[in-house]
Amino acid sequence: MLVRRIVRLGPVLLARAVLELIVVDRSIHLGVPRSFTNTGSGSDEISARDVVQAQRYAYWIGVASRHHIIRAQCLHRSVLLSRWLARDRINHTLRIGVQVNEGILTAHAWIEVGSTIVTDVTGATMAFTVLTPPSTWRSNGHPTLASSVSDTYR
């Protein structure tokens, strides 16, 4: 019965993701999405069920983004997943990391539920230095870089 319900919900999540990626795209282009500061308001404990739910959402958001008219990048997928997880009150962290490779600055966004990266494989994020949230900035208002994700996952 549960398996049938999960299979039946797949197309619903896919349709929801297709529609909401448009909203996320517009909000990214118009300003900072509210989701950047919202990491859910559930309990501090992360259950295996929370991780599985987040991975399921990430899967369907990924499917929708690959077949969408909008060129949905990692930021789009992460912001949308953050919204869904916040709606379900699942604590999570939206990470944005940067790296310089041969003089070119690149950025990447991903979602962590507890210590599990749900939108990427761990290796894909290790090269990026995580930007810290404004609440941890120095008193002069300037951001500091957190230790790299690779330091966190040793």
C-alpha positions in Angstrom: 0.0 0.0 0.0 2.8 2.5 1.0 4.7 1.6 -2.2 1.7 2.3 -4.4 1.2 5.7 -2.6 4.8 6.7 -3.2 4.6 5.7 -6.9 1.3 7.6 -7.2 2.8 10.7 -5.7 5.8 10.9 -8.1 3.8 12.6 -11.0 2.3 15.0 -8.5 5.7 16.0 -7.2 7.0 16.3 -10.7 4.1 18.6 -11.7 4.6 20.6 -8.6 8.3 21.0 -9.3 7.7 22.1 -12.9 5.4 24.9 -11.7 7.4 26.0 -8.7 10.7 26.2 -10.6 9.1 29.1 -12.6 8.3 30.9 -9.3 11.9 30.2 -8.0 13.4 31.5 -11.2 11.5 34.7 -11.0 12.3 35.2 -7.3 16.0 34.6 -8.0 16.0 37.2 -10.8 14.0 39.7 -8.7 15.9 39.5 -5.4 17.1 37.2 -2.7 14.6 34.4 -2.1 13.2 34.2 1.4 14.3 30.5 1.5 17.9 31.5 1.9 17.3 32.3 5.5 14.6 29.6 6.2 16.0 26.3 7.2 12.8 24.7 8.5 11.4 24.9 12.0 11.0 21.3 13.0 12.8 19.6 15.8 16.6 19.7 15.9 16.8 15.9 15.5 17.0 14.6 11.9 15.4 11.2 11.3 16.2 8.8 8.6 12.7 9.4 7.3 13.5 13.1 6.9 16.6 12.3 4.8 14.7 9.9 2.6 11.9 12.5 2.1 14.5 15.1 1.2 16.2 12.8 -1.2 12.8 11.9 -2.8 12.0 15.6 -3.2 15.4 16.3 -4.7 15.0 13.4 -7.2 11.7 14.8 -8.6 13.0 18.4 -8.6 16.0 17.1 -10.5 13.8 15.4 -13.0 11.7 18.5 -13.5 14.8 20.7 -13.9 16.3 18.5 -16.6 13.1 18.8 -18.7 12.1 22.4 -18.0 12.0 25.4 -20.3 13.9 27.3 -17.5 17.6 26.5 -17.3 17.3 25.4 -13.7 20.7 25.4 -12.1 21.8 24.1 -8.7 20.6 27.3 -7.0 17.1 26.9 -8.5 17.0 23.3 -7.3 18.3 24.1 -3.9 16.0 27.0 -3.2 13.0 24.9 -4.3 14.0 22.0 -2.2 14.5 24.4 0.8 11.0 25.6 0.3 9.6 22.1 0.3 11.6 21.0 3.3 10.6 24.1 5.3 7.0 23.5 4.4 7.4 20.0 5.9 9.2 21.4 8.9 12.4 19.4 8.1 15.5 21.1 9.4 18.0 21.6 6.6 20.8 23.9 5.5 21.1 25.6 2.1 24.8 25.9 1.4 26.4 28.1 -1.2 30.1 27.5 -1.9 32.7 29.1 -4.1 35.9 28.1 -5.7 38.5 29.7 -7.9 39.8 27.4 -10.6 42.4 28.8 -13.1 41.3 32.4 -12.2 37.6 31.7 -12.7 35.2 32.0 -9.8 32.5 29.4 -9.7 29.7 28.9 -7.2 27.5 25.9 -6.3 24.5 25.5 -4.1 23.3 22.4 -2.3 21.1 21.2 0.6 22.2 19.3 3.7 19.8 17.5 6.0 21.8 16.8 9.1 25.2 15.8 7.8 23.7 14.3 4.6 24.0 16.1 1.3 20.7 15.4 -0.5 21.1 17.3 -3.8 24.6 16.1 -4.7 27.1 13.5 -4.0 29.5 14.5 -1.3 32.5 14.6 -3.6 30.9 17.2 -5.8 30.8 19.8 -3.0 34.2 19.1 -1.4 36.0 21.5 -3.8 33.9 24.5 -2.7 34.5 26.8 0.3 31.2 27.4 2.0 30.0 31.0 2.4 28.8 31.7 5.9 25.4 33.3 6.7 25.2 37.0 7.6 24.5 36.2 11.2 28.1 35.0 11.5 29.8 37.9 9.8 32.4 40.0 11.5 31.3 43.0 13.5 32.5 45.3 10.6 29.7 43.7 8.4 32.0 41.9 6.1 31.5 38.2 5.3 34.0 35.5 6.2 34.5 32.2 4.5 33.8 29.1 6.5 36.1 26.2 6.5 35.7 24.2 3.3 33.1 21.4 3.2 36.0 18.9 2.8 37.1 19.9 6.3 33.6 19.3 7.6 33.4 15.8 6.2 36.8 14.3 7.1 
